[in-house]
Amino acid sequence: MSIHKDIQNIFKPLIQWAIWHITPYIYTFTMSIIVVGVMISKGCVGDS
């Protein structure tokens, strides 16, 4: 049982760190996709 608790203690900070560092990239990626999607739907991209 103690081994399982040790694993949890190791992984909880790792997961929190990963979320803290990956979320901005996901947010930026999502925003760029939305911007490109809006531009395409308005005909700004792909006309050239």
mmCIF file as gemmi writes it, N, C-alpha and C atoms, coordinates in Angstrom:
data_model
loop_
_atom_site.group_PDB
_atom_site.id
_atom_site.type_symbol
_atom_site.label_atom_id
_atom_site.label_alt_id
_atom_site.label_comp_id
_atom_site.label_asym_id
_atom_site.label_entity_id
_atom_site.label_seq_id
_atom_site.pdbx_PDB_ins_code
_atom_site.Cartn_x
_atom_site.Cartn_y
_atom_site.Cartn_z
_atom_site.occupancy
_atom_site.B_iso_or_equiv
_atom_site.pdbx_formal_charge
_atom_site.auth_seq_id
_atom_site.auth_asym_id
_atom_site.pdbx_PDB_model_num
ATOM 1 N N . MET Axp A 1 ? 0.836 -1.204 0 1 0 ? 1 A 1
ATOM 2 C CA . MET Axp A 1 ? 0 0 0 1 0 ? 1 A 1
ATOM 3 C C . MET Axp A 1 ? 0.872 1.256 0 1 0 ? 1 A 1
ATOM 4 N N . SER Axp A 2 ? 1.993 1.204 0.739 1 0 ? 2 A 1
ATOM 5 C CA . SER Axp A 2 ? 2.845 2.391 0.847 1 0 ? 2 A 1
ATOM 6 C C . SER Axp A 2 ? 3.488 2.717 -0.503 1 0 ? 2 A 1
ATOM 7 N N . ILE Axp A 3 ? 3.761 1.681 -1.311 1 0 ? 3 A 1
ATOM 8 C CA . ILE Axp A 3 ? 4.352 1.916 -2.631 1 0 ? 3 A 1
ATOM 9 C C . ILE Axp A 3 ? 3.372 2.719 -3.492 1 0 ? 3 A 1
ATOM 10 N N . HIS Axp A 4 ? 2.102 2.333 -3.436 1 0 ? 4 A 1
ATOM 11 C CA . HIS Axp A 4 ? 1.086 3.041 -4.218 1 0 ? 4 A 1
ATOM 12 C C . HIS Axp A 4 ? 1.025 4.507 -3.8 1 0 ? 4 A 1
ATOM 13 N N . LYS Axp A 5 ? 1.12 4.755 -2.509 1 0 ? 5 A 1
ATOM 14 C CA . LYS Axp A 5 ? 1.063 6.134 -2.016 1 0 ? 5 A 1
ATOM 15 C C . LYS Axp A 5 ? 2.294 6.91 -2.487 1 0 ? 5 A 1
ATOM 16 N N . ASP Axp A 6 ? 3.454 6.253 -2.503 1 0 ? 6 A 1
ATOM 17 C CA . ASP Axp A 6 ? 4.666 6.908 -2.992 1 0 ? 6 A 1
ATOM 18 C C . ASP Axp A 6 ? 4.509 7.292 -4.462 1 0 ? 6 A 1
ATOM 19 N N . ILE Axp A 7 ? 3.941 6.383 -5.252 1 0 ? 7 A 1
ATOM 20 C CA . ILE Axp A 7 ? 3.732 6.659 -6.677 1 0 ? 7 A 1
ATOM 21 C C . ILE Axp A 7 ? 2.812 7.866 -6.841 1 0 ? 7 A 1
ATOM 22 N N . GLN Axp A 8 ? 1.747 7.901 -6.047 1 0 ? 8 A 1
ATOM 23 C CA . GLN Axp A 8 ? 0.826 9.042 -6.11 1 0 ? 8 A 1
ATOM 24 C C . GLN Axp A 8 ? 1.553 10.336 -5.77 1 0 ? 8 A 1
ATOM 25 N N . ASN Axp A 9 ? 2.391 10.287 -4.739 1 0 ? 9 A 1
ATOM 26 C CA . ASN Axp A 9 ? 3.111 11.487 -4.309 1 0 ? 9 A 1
ATOM 27 C C . ASN Axp A 9 ? 4.084 11.964 -5.385 1 0 ? 9 A 1
ATOM 28 N N . ILE Axp A 10 ? 4.602 11.026 -6.188 1 0 ? 10 A 1
ATOM 29 C CA . ILE Axp A 10 ? 5.526 11.394 -7.264 1 0 ? 10 A 1
ATOM 30 C C . ILE Axp A 10 ? 4.756 11.981 -8.448 1 0 ? 10 A 1
ATOM 31 N N . PHE Axp A 11 ? 3.629 11.352 -8.784 1 0 ? 11 A 1
ATOM 32 C CA . PHE Axp A 11 ? 2.929 11.711 -10.013 1 0 ? 11 A 1
ATOM 33 C C . PHE Axp A 11 ? 2.044 12.942 -9.876 1 0 ? 11 A 1
ATOM 34 N N . LYS Axp A 12 ? 1.519 13.183 -8.688 1 0 ? 12 A 1
ATOM 35 C CA . LYS Axp A 12 ? 0.635 14.354 -8.536 1 0 ? 12 A 1
ATOM 36 C C . LYS Axp A 12 ? 1.347 15.65 -8.901 1 0 ? 12 A 1
ATOM 37 N N . PRO Axp A 13 ? 2.549 15.937 -8.362 1 0 ? 13 A 1
ATOM 38 C CA . PRO Axp A 13 ? 3.246 17.165 -8.769 1 0 ? 13 A 1
ATOM 39 C C . PRO Axp A 13 ? 3.615 17.165 -10.249 1 0 ? 13 A 1
ATOM 40 N N . LEU Axp A 14 ? 3.97 16.004 -10.788 1 0 ? 14 A 1
ATOM 41 C CA . LEU Axp A 14 ? 4.32 15.913 -12.207 1 0 ? 14 A 1
ATOM 42 C C . LEU Axp A 14 ? 3.134 16.299 -13.069 1 0 ? 14 A 1
ATOM 43 N N . ILE Axp A 15 ? 1.963 15.763 -12.737 1 0 ? 15 A 1
ATOM 44 C CA . ILE Axp A 15 ? 0.758 16.048 -13.515 1 0 ? 15 A 1
ATOM 45 C C . ILE Axp A 15 ? 0.406 17.526 -13.404 1 0 ? 15 A 1
ATOM 46 N N . GLN Axp A 16 ? 0.505 18.071 -12.179 1 0 ? 16 A 1
ATOM 47 C CA . GLN Axp A 16 ? 0.208 19.49 -11.995 1 0 ? 16 A 1
ATOM 48 C C . GLN Axp A 16 ? 1.188 20.343 -12.79 1 0 ? 16 A 1
ATOM 49 N N . TRP Axp A 17 ? 2.47 19.971 -12.78 1 0 ? 17 A 1
ATOM 50 C CA . TRP Axp A 17 ? 3.484 20.703 -13.539 1 0 ? 17 A 1
ATOM 51 C C . TRP Axp A 17 ? 3.176 20.634 -15.03 1 0 ? 17 A 1
ATOM 52 N N . ALA Axp A 18 ? 2.822 19.434 -15.498 1 0 ? 18 A 1
ATOM 53 C CA . ALA Axp A 18 ? 2.528 19.243 -16.92 1 0 ? 18 A 1
ATOM 54 C C . ALA Axp A 18 ? 1.333 20.096 -17.337 1 0 ? 18 A 1
ATOM 55 N N . ILE Axp A 19 ? 0.273 20.07 -16.512 1 0 ? 19 A 1
ATOM 56 C CA . ILE Axp A 19 ? -0.909 20.871 -16.825 1 0 ? 19 A 1
ATOM 57 C C . ILE Axp A 19 ? -0.531 22.349 -16.868 1 0 ? 19 A 1
ATOM 58 N N . TRP Axp A 20 ? 0.258 22.775 -15.882 1 0 ? 20 A 1
ATOM 59 C CA . TRP Axp A 20 ? 0.636 24.189 -15.776 1 0 ? 20 A 1
ATOM 60 C C . TRP Axp A 20 ? 1.43 24.643 -16.995 1 0 ? 20 A 1
ATOM 61 N N . HIS Axp A 21 ? 2.273 23.745 -17.551 1 0 ? 21 A 1
ATOM 62 C CA . HIS Axp A 21 ? 3.145 24.132 -18.659 1 0 ? 21 A 1
ATOM 63 C C . HIS Axp A 21 ? 2.538 23.851 -20.034 1 0 ? 21 A 1
ATOM 64 N N . ILE Axp A 22 ? 1.654 22.856 -20.113 1 0 ? 22 A 1
ATOM 65 C CA . ILE Axp A 22 ? 1.1 22.472 -21.414 1 0 ? 22 A 1
ATOM 66 C C . ILE Axp A 22 ? -0.126 23.309 -21.765 1 0 ? 22 A 1
ATOM 67 N N . THR Axp A 23 ? -0.895 23.702 -20.747 1 0 ? 23 A 1
ATOM 68 C CA . THR Axp A 23 ? -2.138 24.435 -20.992 1 0 ? 23 A 1
ATOM 69 C C . THR Axp A 23 ? -1.939 25.69 -21.846 1 0 ? 23 A 1
ATOM 70 N N . PRO Axp A 24 ? -0.912 26.517 -21.6 1 0 ? 24 A 1
ATOM 71 C CA . PRO Axp A 24 ? -0.725 27.695 -22.46 1 0 ? 24 A 1
ATOM 72 C C . PRO Axp A 24 ? -0.515 27.333 -23.927 1 0 ? 24 A 1
ATOM 73 N N . TYR Axp A 25 ? 0.198 26.223 -24.176 1 0 ? 25 A 1
ATOM 74 C CA . TYR Axp A 25 ? 0.411 25.796 -25.558 1 0 ? 25 A 1
ATOM 75 C C . TYR Axp A 25 ? -0.903 25.366 -26.193 1 0 ? 25 A 1
ATOM 76 N N . ILE Axp A 26 ? -1.711 24.598 -25.431 1 0 ? 26 A 1
ATOM 77 C CA . ILE Axp A 26 ? -3.006 24.155 -25.942 1 0 ? 26 A 1
ATOM 78 C C . ILE Axp A 26 ? -3.883 25.37 -26.228 1 0 ? 26 A 1
ATOM 79 N N . TYR Axp A 27 ? -3.863 26.348 -25.327 1 0 ? 27 A 1
ATOM 80 C CA . TYR Axp A 27 ? -4.675 27.559 -25.49 1 0 ? 27 A 1
ATOM 81 C C . TYR Axp A 27 ? -4.245 28.314 -26.744 1 0 ? 27 A 1
ATOM 82 N N . THR Axp A 28 ? -2.93 28.505 -26.912 1 0 ? 28 A 1
ATOM 83 C CA . THR Axp A 28 ? -2.41 29.209 -28.083 1 0 ? 28 A 1
ATOM 84 C C . THR Axp A 28 ? -2.762 28.464 -29.362 1 0 ? 28 A 1
ATOM 85 N N . PHE Axp A 29 ? -2.594 27.127 -29.334 1 0 ? 29 A 1
ATOM 86 C CA . PHE Axp A 29 ? -2.9 26.284 -30.487 1 0 ? 29 A 1
ATOM 87 C C . PHE Axp A 29 ? -4.369 26.41 -30.858 1 0 ? 29 A 1
ATOM 88 N N . THR Axp A 30 ? -5.246 26.325 -29.856 1 0 ? 30 A 1
ATOM 89 C CA . THR Axp A 30 ? -6.687 26.419 -30.094 1 0 ? 30 A 1
ATOM 90 C C . THR Axp A 30 ? -7.048 27.783 -30.669 1 0 ? 30 A 1
ATOM 91 N N . MET Axp A 31 ? -6.48 28.832 -30.103 1 0 ? 31 A 1
ATOM 92 C CA . MET Axp A 31 ? -6.783 30.184 -30.578 1 0 ? 31 A 1
ATOM 93 C C . MET Axp A 31 ? -6.337 30.358 -32.026 1 0 ? 31 A 1
ATOM 94 N N . SER Axp A 32 ? -5.161 29.834 -32.374 1 0 ? 32 A 1
ATOM 95 C CA . SER Axp A 32 ? -4.666 29.98 -33.742 1 0 ? 32 A 1
ATOM 96 C C . SER Axp A 32 ? -5.559 29.224 -34.719 1 0 ? 32 A 1
ATOM 97 N N . ILE Axp A 33 ? -6.055 28.045 -34.304 1 0 ? 33 A 1
ATOM 98 C CA . ILE Axp A 33 ? -6.966 27.275 -35.157 1 0 ? 33 A 1
ATOM 99 C C . ILE Axp A 33 ? -8.26 28.061 -35.366 1 0 ? 33 A 1
ATOM 100 N N . ILE Axp A 34 ? -8.772 28.675 -34.289 1 0 ? 34 A 1
ATOM 101 C CA . ILE Axp A 34 ? -10.008 29.455 -34.4 1 0 ? 34 A 1
ATOM 102 C C . ILE Axp A 34 ? -9.8 30.634 -35.349 1 0 ? 34 A 1
ATOM 103 N N . VAL Axp A 35 ? -8.668 31.323 -35.204 1 0 ? 35 A 1
ATOM 104 C CA . VAL Axp A 35 ? -8.382 32.482 -36.06 1 0 ? 35 A 1
ATOM 105 C C . VAL Axp A 35 ? -8.301 32.052 -37.518 1 0 ? 35 A 1
ATOM 106 N N . VAL Axp A 36 ? -7.582 30.968 -37.782 1 0 ? 36 A 1
ATOM 107 C CA . VAL Axp A 36 ? -7.454 30.471 -39.159 1 0 ? 36 A 1
ATOM 108 C C . VAL Axp A 36 ? -8.822 30.062 -39.697 1 0 ? 36 A 1
ATOM 109 N N . GLY Axp A 37 ? -9.607 29.389 -38.851 1 0 ? 37 A 1
ATOM 110 C CA . GLY Axp A 37 ? -10.947 28.967 -39.27 1 0 ? 37 A 1
ATOM 111 C C . GLY Axp A 37 ? -11.819 30.154 -39.639 1 0 ? 37 A 1
ATOM 112 N N . VAL Axp A 38 ? -11.759 31.207 -38.843 1 0 ? 38 A 1
ATOM 113 C CA . VAL Axp A 38 ? -12.546 32.414 -39.123 1 0 ? 38 A 1
ATOM 114 C C . VAL Axp A 38 ? -12.073 33.065 -40.418 1 0 ? 38 A 1
ATOM 115 N N . MET Axp A 39 ? -10.76 33.125 -40.596 1 0 ? 39 A 1
ATOM 116 C CA . MET Axp A 39 ? -10.209 33.738 -41.807 1 0 ? 39 A 1
ATOM 117 C C . MET Axp A 39 ? -10.636 32.962 -43.047 1 0 ? 39 A 1
ATOM 118 N N . ILE Axp A 40 ? -10.589 31.633 -42.965 1 0 ? 40 A 1
ATOM 119 C CA . ILE Axp A 40 ? -10.992 30.8 -44.106 1 0 ? 40 A 1
ATOM 120 C C . ILE Axp A 40 ? -12.478 31.011 -44.39 1 0 ? 40 A 1
ATOM 121 N N . SER Axp A 41 ? -13.287 31.037 -43.338 1 0 ? 41 A 1
ATOM 122 C CA . SER Axp A 41 ? -14.733 31.175 -43.533 1 0 ? 41 A 1
ATOM 123 C C . SER Axp A 41 ? -15.079 32.55 -44.104 1 0 ? 41 A 1
ATOM 124 N N . LYS Axp A 42 ? -14.236 33.543 -43.857 1 0 ? 42 A 1
ATOM 125 C CA . LYS Axp A 42 ? -14.464 34.884 -44.403 1 0 ? 42 A 1
ATOM 126 C C . LYS Axp A 42 ? -13.823 35.053 -45.778 1 0 ? 42 A 1
ATOM 127 N N . GLY Axp A 43 ? -13.064 34.045 -46.215 1 0 ? 43 A 1
ATOM 128 C CA . GLY Axp A 43 ? -12.503 34.093 -47.556 1 0 ? 43 A 1
ATOM 129 C C . GLY Axp A 43 ? -11.187 34.843 -47.636 1 0 ? 43 A 1
ATOM 130 N N . CYS Axp A 44 ? -10.547 35.107 -46.499 1 0 ? 44 A 1
ATOM 131 C CA . CYS Axp A 44 ? -9.275 35.829 -46.521 1 0 ? 44 A 1
ATOM 132 C C . CYS Axp A 44 ? -8.136 34.9 -46.928 1 0 ? 44 A 1
ATOM 133 N N . VAL Axp A 45 ? -8.292 33.601 -46.635 1 0 ? 45 A 1
ATOM 134 C CA . VAL Axp A 45 ? -7.248 32.638 -46.929 1 0 ? 45 A 1
ATOM 135 C C . VAL Axp A 45 ? -7.727 31.726 -48.054 1 0 ? 45 A 1
ATOM 136 N N . GLY Axp A 46 ? -6.835 31.391 -48.973 1 0 ? 46 A 1
ATOM 137 C CA . GLY Axp A 46 ? -7.159 30.432 -50.019 1 0 ? 46 A 1
ATOM 138 C C . GLY Axp A 46 ? -7.644 31.084 -51.296 1 0 ? 46 A 1
ATOM 139 N N . ASP Axp A 47 ? -7.811 32.387 -51.319 1 0 ? 47 A 1
ATOM 140 C CA . ASP Axp A 47 ? -8.244 33.079 -52.526 1 0 ? 47 A 1
ATOM 141 C C . ASP Axp A 47 ? -7.08 33.308 -53.479 1 0 ? 47 A 1
ATOM 142 N N . SER Axp A 48 ? -5.88 33.448 -52.938 1 0 ? 48 A 1
ATOM 143 C CA . SER Axp A 48 ? -4.717 33.788 -53.747 1 0 ? 48 A 1
ATOM 144 C C . SER Axp A 48 ? -4.395 32.675 -54.721 1 0 ? 48 A 1
